[in-house]
Amino acid sequence: MRKFAWNEHETADESTIDVTPMLDVVFILLIFFLVTASFVRESGIEVERPQATTAESKDNAAILIAIDSSDSVWIDRRKVATDSITGMVARLHSESPKGSVVIQADADASTRALVAVMDATRRAGVSDIALATEQ
């Protein structure tokens, strides 16, 4: 009488490693990190910031507004007209209400443009405004 061995048929199937659960975990971690990551917004241009010896670091900057030397205003890499700053800042502030506005004014920008941007952000309901400087 011949004995039937269960292991003869199972050895070929057991030699492969099933990586499906590992891939599921990797994709779940990837989705988790993408959802929880805070994305940094850029103003869109490089400005030469003025010097300040009393400058402090600001961590929760959600909206970056740049004013170049020709008094053009840039938000999210787009040139913005002065009369549409209030609406754009209000929309961006509604996306992250705890964040502040940081204005990066060029050293050669006029104070008129700076005051107009600050006034527009206050009309949008944002009172936490900071000016970017070099230390």
Number of C-alpha atoms within 10 A of each C-alpha: 3 4 5 7 8 8 9 8 9 10 10 9 8 10 8 8 7 9 8 9 9 10 11 11 11 12 12 12 12 11 12 11 11 11 10 8 9 9 9 10 14 16 22 16 17 13 18 17 19 15 12 11 8 8 12 12 8 12 8 12 18 20 21 23 27 28 28 21 15 11 18 15 26 23 22 17 15 11 15 15 10 15 11 10 23 19 14 17 23 18 13 17 20 13 11 13 13 12 18 20 24 21 24 25 28 21 16 15 18 15 12 10 18 20 11 14 22 23 15 21 23 17 15 19 14 20 13 13 16 17 18 24 20 12 11
